Amino acid sequence: DDTALPTAIGTKITVGSYTYKITGKDTVTMLGFAENVTRKNVIVMQRIVYNNTQYRITQIGPAAFQGETSIKTVLIKKNVKIICKNAFNNCPNLTKVTIKTGLVTVRRAAFKGCKKLNTVNISSTRLTTIQSGAFKSIKKGAVINVMNKSTQKLVKASVPSTVKVNRM
């Protein structure tokens, strides 16, 4: 019998360039880069496979990529519901973030201090929460593009006045 036993919830695993924590029978939180790995382009896939089990990546963990100087772009696929506190805080060379359809919550200081961040594209229409300071101290004149009026209103209410919020 070679059926893999499920990996215990709370276990930290490494798949490719990233580390994850198992949070449920088929879900993981991305914790950041694997040891000795840096990338210019962070791609948060919809799912990973570990031990013959598929896991949906549903969160980017607290301080997952905080202070990472290598990162220039971030692409977040549709299974990510939550970008946790300080996830990309103070990534000084981050210029563009693309977020697909699943996002619901952006926690406090998630992108704070990303001084070169000038473009954020959010395709999710399910966004309900952007905590204070999520986009504090990003590039003056930055543009956040969203899908609809309610998301536009939500984002506008939570970003500095120097940031433009447009509909795609």
C-alpha positions as a Markdown table, in Angstrom:
| # | Residue | x | y | z |
|---|---|---|---|---|
| 1 | Asp | 0.0 | 0.0 | 0.0 |
| 2 | Asp | 1.7 | 3.2 | -1.2 |
| 3 | Thr | -1.0 | 5.8 | -0.4 |
| 4 | Ala | 0.7 | 8.7 | 1.2 |
| 5 | Leu | -0.4 | 9.6 | 4.7 |
| 6 | Pro | -1.7 | 13.2 | 4.9 |
| 7 | Thr | 1.0 | 15.6 | 6.1 |
| 8 | Ala | 0.0 | 17.1 | 9.5 |
| 9 | Ile | -1.5 | 20.5 | 9.8 |
| 10 | Gly | 1.1 | 23.0 | 10.9 |
| 11 | Thr | 3.9 | 21.2 | 9.1 |
| 12 | Lys | 6.3 | 23.5 | 7.2 |
| 13 | Ile | 7.2 | 22.3 | 3.7 |
| 14 | Thr | 9.3 | 23.5 | 0.9 |
| 15 | Val | 8.1 | 23.2 | -2.7 |
| 16 | Gly | 10.3 | 24.8 | -5.5 |
| 17 | Ser | 11.4 | 28.3 | -4.5 |
| 18 | Tyr | 9.0 | 28.8 | -1.5 |
| 19 | Thr | 8.1 | 27.5 | 1.9 |
| 20 | Tyr | 4.6 | 26.9 | 3.1 |
| 21 | Lys | 2.7 | 25.8 | 6.2 |
| 22 | Ile | -0.1 | 23.3 | 5.9 |
| 23 | Thr | -3.3 | 24.8 | 7.2 |
| 24 | Gly | -5.9 | 22.2 | 6.3 |
| 25 | Lys | -6.4 | 19.0 | 4.4 |
| 26 | Asp | -5.9 | 20.8 | 1.1 |
| 27 | Thr | -4.7 | 24.3 | 2.0 |
| 28 | Val | -1.4 | 26.0 | 2.7 |
| 29 | Thr | -0.1 | 29.5 | 3.6 |
| 30 | Met | 2.9 | 30.7 | 1.8 |
| 31 | Leu | 5.6 | 31.6 | 4.3 |
| 32 | Gly | 8.2 | 33.1 | 1.9 |
| 33 | Phe | 11.3 | 32.1 | 0.0 |
| 34 | Ala | 12.9 | 28.7 | 0.6 |
| 35 | Glu | 16.3 | 28.9 | 2.2 |
| 36 | Asn | 19.0 | 30.6 | 0.1 |
| 37 | Val | 16.5 | 31.6 | -2.6 |
| 38 | Thr | 15.7 | 35.0 | -3.9 |
| 39 | Arg | 13.6 | 35.9 | -7.0 |
| 40 | Lys | 12.9 | 39.1 | -8.9 |
| 41 | Asn | 9.4 | 37.9 | -9.7 |
| 42 | Val | 7.3 | 36.3 | -7.0 |
| 43 | Ile | 4.5 | 34.0 | -8.5 |
| 44 | Val | 2.0 | 32.7 | -6.0 |
| 45 | Met | 0.4 | 29.8 | -7.9 |
| 46 | Gln | -3.1 | 28.5 | -7.4 |
| 47 | Arg | -1.9 | 25.3 | -5.9 |
| 48 | Ile | 1.2 | 23.2 | -5.1 |
| 49 | Val | 1.6 | 19.4 | -4.9 |
| 50 | Tyr | 3.4 | 17.9 | -2.0 |
| 51 | Asn | 3.5 | 14.2 | -1.1 |
| 52 | Asn | 1.0 | 13.4 | -3.9 |
| 53 | Thr | -1.5 | 15.8 | -2.4 |
| 54 | Gln | -2.7 | 19.0 | -4.0 |
| 55 | Tyr | -2.9 | 22.1 | -1.7 |
| 56 | Arg | -4.5 | 25.4 | -2.6 |
| 57 | Ile | -2.5 | 28.4 | -1.6 |
| 58 | Thr | -5.0 | 30.5 | 0.3 |
| 59 | Gln | -2.9 | 33.0 | 2.2 |
| 60 | Ile | 0.4 | 34.8 | 2.0 |
| 61 | Gly | 1.7 | 34.7 | 5.6 |
| 62 | Pro | 2.6 | 37.5 | 8.0 |
| 63 | Ala | 6.0 | 39.1 | 7.0 |
| 64 | Ala | 6.4 | 36.4 | 4.3 |
| 65 | Phe | 8.5 | 38.6 | 2.1 |
| 66 | Gln | 9.1 | 41.5 | 4.4 |
| 67 | Gly | 12.3 | 43.5 | 3.5 |
| 68 | Glu | 13.2 | 41.3 | 0.5 |
| 69 | Thr | 15.3 | 43.5 | -1.8 |
| 70 | Ser | 15.3 | 41.2 | -4.8 |
| 71 | Ile | 11.5 | 41.4 | -5.5 |
| 72 | Lys | 10.4 | 43.6 | -8.5 |
| 73 | Thr | 7.0 | 42.1 | -9.4 |
| 74 | Val | 4.4 | 39.9 | -7.6 |
| 75 | Leu | 1.7 | 37.8 | -9.3 |
| 76 | Ile | -0.9 | 36.4 | -7.0 |
| 77 | Lys | -3.2 | 33.7 | -8.5 |
| 78 | Lys | -6.9 | 33.2 | -7.7 |
| 79 | Asn | -6.9 | 30.9 | -4.6 |
| 80 | Val | -5.3 | 33.5 | -2.3 |
| 81 | Lys | -7.9 | 35.0 | -0.1 |
| 82 | Ile | -5.8 | 36.8 | 2.5 |
| 83 | Ile | -2.5 | 38.8 | 2.2 |
| 84 | Cys | -1.4 | 38.9 | 5.8 |
| 85 | Lys | 0.1 | 41.7 | 7.9 |
| 86 | Asn | 3.5 | 42.9 | 6.6 |
| 87 | Ala | 3.5 | 40.3 | 3.9 |
| 88 | Phe | 5.5 | 42.5 | 1.5 |
| 89 | Asn | 6.3 | 45.3 | 3.9 |
| 90 | Asn | 9.4 | 47.3 | 2.9 |
| 91 | Cys | 10.3 | 45.5 | -0.3 |
| 92 | Pro | 12.2 | 48.5 | -1.7 |
| 93 | Asn | 12.4 | 47.4 | -5.3 |
| 94 | Leu | 8.8 | 46.1 | -5.8 |
| 95 | Thr | 7.2 | 48.0 | -8.7 |
| 96 | Lys | 4.2 | 46.0 | -9.8 |
| 97 | Val | 1.6 | 43.7 | -8.1 |
| 98 | Thr | -1.0 | 41.7 | -10.0 |
| 99 | Ile | -3.8 | 40.1 | -7.9 |
| 100 | Lys | -6.2 | 37.7 | -9.5 |
| 101 | Thr | -9.9 | 37.0 | -8.6 |
| 102 | Gly | -10.0 | 35.4 | -5.2 |
| 103 | Leu | -8.7 | 38.1 | -2.8 |
| 104 | Val | -10.9 | 39.0 | 0.1 |
| 105 | Thr | -8.6 | 40.7 | 2.7 |
| 106 | Val | -5.4 | 42.7 | 2.7 |
| 107 | Arg | -4.1 | 43.1 | 6.2 |
| 108 | Arg | -2.3 | 45.9 | 7.9 |
| 109 | Ala | 0.9 | 47.1 | 6.3 |
| 110 | Ala | 0.9 | 44.4 | 3.7 |
| 111 | Phe | 2.6 | 46.6 | 1.1 |
| 112 | Lys | 3.7 | 49.4 | 3.4 |
| 113 | Gly | 7.0 | 51.1 | 2.6 |
| 114 | Cys | 7.3 | 49.7 | -0.9 |
| 115 | Lys | 8.6 | 53.0 | -2.1 |
| 116 | Lys | 8.8 | 52.1 | -5.8 |
| 117 | Leu | 5.4 | 50.3 | -6.0 |
| 118 | Asn | 3.6 | 52.2 | -8.7 |
| 119 | Thr | 1.1 | 49.7 | -10.2 |
| 120 | Val | -1.3 | 47.4 | -8.5 |
| 121 | Asn | -3.9 | 45.5 | -10.5 |
| 122 | Ile | -6.7 | 43.8 | -8.5 |
| 123 | Ser | -9.1 | 41.6 | -10.5 |
| 124 | Ser | -11.0 | 40.4 | -7.4 |
| 125 | Thr | -14.5 | 41.6 | -7.0 |
| 126 | Arg | -14.7 | 39.8 | -3.6 |
| 127 | Leu | -12.4 | 42.2 | -1.8 |
| 128 | Thr | -14.1 | 43.3 | 1.4 |
| 129 | Thr | -11.3 | 44.4 | 3.8 |
| 130 | Ile | -8.3 | 46.5 | 3.4 |
| 131 | Gln | -6.8 | 47.2 | 6.8 |
| 132 | Ser | -5.2 | 50.5 | 7.7 |
| 133 | Gly | -1.8 | 51.3 | 6.3 |
| 134 | Ala | -1.9 | 48.3 | 3.8 |
| 135 | Phe | -0.6 | 50.6 | 1.1 |
| 136 | Lys | 1.1 | 53.3 | 3.2 |
| 137 | Ser | 4.2 | 54.9 | 1.9 |
| 138 | Ile | 4.1 | 53.4 | -1.6 |
| 139 | Lys | 5.2 | 55.5 | -4.5 |
| 140 | Lys | 3.5 | 58.9 | -4.8 |
| 141 | Gly | 1.2 | 58.9 | -7.9 |
| 142 | Ala | 0.9 | 55.1 | -7.8 |
| 143 | Val | -2.1 | 53.6 | -9.5 |
| 144 | Ile | -4.3 | 50.9 | -8.2 |
| 145 | Asn | -6.6 | 49.4 | -10.9 |
| 146 | Val | -9.8 | 47.6 | -9.7 |
| 147 | Met | -12.7 | 45.9 | -11.4 |
| 148 | Asn | -15.8 | 47.7 | -10.1 |
| 149 | Lys | -17.2 | 50.7 | -8.3 |
| 150 | Ser | -17.6 | 49.0 | -4.8 |
| 151 | Thr | -14.0 | 47.8 | -4.9 |
| 152 | Gln | -12.9 | 51.2 | -6.1 |
| 153 | Lys | -14.7 | 52.8 | -3.1 |
| 154 | Leu | -13.2 | 50.4 | -0.6 |
| 155 | Val | -9.6 | 50.8 | -1.9 |
| 156 | Lys | -9.9 | 54.6 | -2.2 |
| 157 | Ala | -11.0 | 54.8 | 1.5 |
| 158 | Ser | -7.9 | 52.9 | 2.6 |
| 159 | Val | -5.1 | 54.3 | 0.6 |
| 160 | Pro | -3.1 | 57.6 | 0.8 |
| 161 | Ser | -4.5 | 60.5 | -1.2 |
| 162 | Thr | -1.4 | 60.4 | -3.4 |
| 163 | Val | -2.5 | 57.1 | -4.8 |
| 164 | Lys | -5.0 | 57.0 | -7.7 |
| 165 | Val | -7.7 | 54.3 | -7.8 |
| 166 | Asn | -9.0 | 53.5 | -11.3 |
| 167 | Arg | -11.4 | 51.0 | -12.8 |
| 168 | Met | -10.0 | 48.6 | -15.4 |
